[in-house]
Every structure is written in structure tokens, then in C-alpha cells.
Amino acid sequence: MIQALLKRAKFEYELTFFDYNKEVGNRERAEKYFGEYGISFRECNDLDYRISSRNDAVWEHISYNHYTETSCDIYHFMNIVSLPLSITGKVIVTAHDFNWRTYNKALSDHARSLCDKGLERLNILQPEIIAISQSTKNELLEYSNIPEEKINVVLQSYDERNLYPDPDYPKEIVDGNYLLFIGTIESKKNVTLIADAFFTIADRYPDLRLVIVGKPTWEDMSSFYKMVDESKFRDRVILPGYVDVTVKRKLYSHARCFLFPSICEGWGNPILEAMACGCPVITSNVTAMPEAGGDAALYISGNDPELLVEKIDAVLASDGIRNTMIRKGLEHSRLFSWDKTASEVESVYRKVLGQ
């Protein structure tokens, strides 16, 4: 989204970031992704972001403006954790989700404490909000004291430049027909449900494989890997770990369907990614996933593998259903673009400026 805003160049932008003693190398990353747009970088090397995000005392006598040597009309923070307590200028913050409040395994205890601190500062500062989905807006109204009129829903997009139907088969990963999941390996993504469903239908589809792409986060997922390793269908489950965008595009493009029965999401970017590559999607009917999938996806409720099996069977058994889902998914994905998202963000900027 930042690149889309810079490309549109409707406002004059500066990029601020913290990199204590330049130990992380944020400037190099900033130049890599944003250098071509001629944007000014404001780098603070005197304050550790890990401290500023959890210690209110750092803001008692010195403002964000002083730390970054900036004096801007608007400061747009890309998540609630980065909010400072002391700042001069109009503040906008993008709120992604409140999964750490709705699902207790969504984040580690440390990360949850940072998000709680961010929410506390959000309630103090009362900034204008950009919510990435109506679901996130609903959560904001439940968990914060921000007035509804200050919450603006701006839907996200996906990597349109790199994700599209690819004729090349992902032979470096898998042969034959397969079901696909791409995401972090965590309980929130319901990967155990996916494996359960596959093991249920594996006898009926002897040539079908399951590809689960991604790596674990902070959560101990040893029980999931143990379940897979002990299954009689272990040789038909492929766990390649991380893959680059080219391989991801090929995997999406040739999967029989993409499974994303997540427990909660602030948006559901993989849903659009799969659809943009011509892959049918089965996902959950909760939080933001119906917003991302529209009428182009099939939906399940709850954590019952039989419900997921029923939807998988429907896609595998009928070329008509599958082809209709592919067509509708491609049409639906074209409704989204980062340029459109950036345009709506600019409208929030104008609202805040009174234009």
C-alpha cells in the first residue's frame, strides 16, 4: 500500500522509522522498497523501537516529532503497536485485527502485551482509524472507545503484479493433484482441521496429495507435526516450508482447491491470492473472511472436519462447480487493487485535513 501511495504521489511524503544504533538495517530495507520514489527518510537512531512501543516514560519529555525531526500535517502509523504517546500533528493509524482478544493463541504473551499497550494508547490519542475490514471495525467498536465516525473501512488488496494464473506446474514441490494451504503453521489457521479432512478423504482419492506451505510462528505445533508423521498417509503430505512468490503462484494455479478454514482473520489476503491465480477457495464464514471471499468462495462454520470434507468433495467431484468457482474467483479478485486501496486512504487523509 505504501508503494501505491508513493506511486500516486497525491501528497508529499516522508518515511519515519526507528533503528537504534542502526543495528537492524531499516534504512537499507527502506531504500530497497521505497528508494525509487524519491521519498525523504527520517531515521531515529537514539530510541529503541522495542522500548518506545512498551515504555510510556520515553514520551514524557520528548515527542515523536523531536525524535524523528519532523513537523508533518499527518502522521500515519501502520499498526497500533507503533503509536507514540506524545506527538504534534493529526494522527491516523491502520488497525489490522484484534485476534489477540478474540483467540487466546493468536499471539505470544509478549506480543499480546504490546498490542494491549497499543490499544491503551489508541484510546488515549483518539486518532482517525483505517480498519482493513468491516470485521476489524466491529472489533474496534467492541474493544476500544473510538467513535464510529472516526473508523474508516479500507479493504486491502494482494500482490497483483506477481500473482496470476501460471501455466507452469510446481513440479519442484509436487506431482499430480493436490489440495493446498499457504500460511503460517499455527492453530489459528486450523491446519490440524485441514490435515484431519485430508486423512478422511485420502482413501477415496488415492492420487490426491496435500501441500501445506509455511513455517511455525511462536506457537508449539509439535502435536500437529506428530499427527502428520504418524498418519498412514504421511507420504502424501508435503511440507515444503517457505516458498518464494514464483513457486507460490504456481502452487495456487494448479491446486484442485485452496483450503483456508482459519479461526479468525483481520482480512484474509491468501483468499484473494488464490482466486487471482484461478484456484477455488474453501474458507471460514467468520470475521473478515467472507469480506475477502465474497460470493466466489465456499464457506464452512466451526471446526468439524466433516463439514470441510463435504465442501472438498463438492469441488473435487464436479468440474462444473470447480470451473464456476475459478471464474467467479478471478472476477472477484479483479475488484481489488492497491491503487484502489491507496485512493481510499487518500480520502481519509483529506477528511482529516478538512479538504
Steps between C-alpha positions, in 0.01 A plus 500: 500500500782742582649446155160570342468824697848609396436409137180704494686795658187690600670621818855580603629212710779432744578160650590485869648199674700401805825303486690523827873536425415385146509141626212371289571662164159655444639767268626238259156338492331837459725588208440160343121531502445876482821658372381524140225744601736773620349503848679663795602263779491615863697252705524503878803314637470621861190310608439126490162420345473202734512744791287778352215257427465386862650770725283809533775686686700562181223734384472706819744773394585431135248479218494282191562817299822564689625143470439493124573869433171540315214746494229349282130569459413130529677206658373164372605206716467158340401313817384584849818370666707781347288781645689760708341678792642844420463641150400826332297459183191311391533126560364213292562136585425185302334232713542149364323273746432425864562127471695506824175593674275257311731194503742440786758316289520768232813658652768429756460655844767758416340599170158515666634738763634730227163499326324573828734797548425615146127479567546699820681775307237487227231579754706788639596660168160453329651502148319453173493127420538307178352153560600242241157335508151547636582217740791700641275804532251291697780385729615859549151597607501212748851534645577873474329829584556647152180656360360326195528814289880489537528143367541472125486160329757469221529149359841358417624347176760238408819475296335566162832526318620152591186293555305389193423169325831334416516219241820359654438210736673506843692180427773602744245448780234250394381265224135434415189637666517671836317709756683809619546710809738799514556694821664481839488163673298587809181390670323820394528387137333169585772292335400198712148525360645504149707189567202324663285569196766374261552179696124446491482510120844363414378144440235623258749710302814283482680737262431813707767668710496776761752784479534713814728797436637712782697500823399504866494825695550525878246224569605142573349299216674170580163324546404593143826369354470186712149442368624530143806282558293222656237494227498214251471771234821677607662449160217695338539807722760748373647759737742714299524783754546846351475545122567809289229684313569323169448156654201629696339624179547160334363317805188716510451465125491119492342400832162329486393741771648726766404433862492792743269406790658750738350571841536879469654749258521876472470466123592174322756591237572137392136468392548771238843366404355158422206643305729723296691189393185315397468275805167414668490601867340336803518721807324587827185708532627704796678834560631657177520194278156545339605856414809374324328208327166655408270265309795334324602269788341204676463545876502276804413573862657354810786252528327186372719318245188339350371842397830573329497155337153572362622818330818335369294216355274751328797662324682178414192319373370766263697674228200728457514621860877535489501692171227732624700570814812571293311744279329676788826512696688664216222755457487567873877548535493765226285718725805560719820693435755686707433807288135489607603450862742792480231722351269425793782566748552839333133573561560444871795739484275765345233437760749556781633816333146633449535504123 
